């Protein structure tokens, strides 16, 4: 079951997530990775919490 990526409490550093990169927002292509940093400061975000993966890619959490 997919978590709700719009709530910051559901996203932890070190967890495996699927994100949408800025360049993939139109195609909705998901990129898998491990969270290194959580970049969104607010508790929720309608498009997903923005994170940086361990490989340096930045995007919004979908799953």
Residue pairs with C-beta under 8 A, 6 or more apart in sequence:
2 62
2 63
3 10
3 11
3 63
4 10
5 11
5 17
5 48
5 49
5 60
5 61
5 62
5 63
6 44
6 45
6 46
6 47
6 48
6 49
6 61
7 43
7 44
7 49
8 38
8 40
8 42
8 43
8 44
8 45
8 49
9 43
10 49
11 17
11 35
11 38
11 49
11 51
11 61
12 35
13 35
13 36
13 37
13 38
14 34
14 35
15 34
15 35
16 32
16 33
16 34
16 35
17 32
17 33
17 34
17 35
17 51
17 53
17 61
17 62
17 63
18 30
18 31
18 32
18 61
18 62
18 63
19 30
19 31
19 33
19 48
19 51
19 53
19 57
19 59
19 60
19 61
19 62
20 28
20 29
20 30
20 31
20 48
20 59
20 60
20 62
21 29
21 31
21 57
21 58
21 59
22 58
22 59
24 30
24 31
24 59
30 62
30 63
31 53
31 57
31 59
33 53
33 54
33 55
33 57
34 53
34 54
35 51
35 52
35 53
35 54
36 51
36 52
36 53
36 54
37 51
37 52
38 49
38 50
38 51
39 49
39 50
39 51
39 52
39 58
40 49
40 50
40 51
45 60
47 60
48 60
48 61
48 62
49 60
49 61
50 58
50 59
50 60
50 61
51 58
51 59
51 60
51 61
52 58
53 59
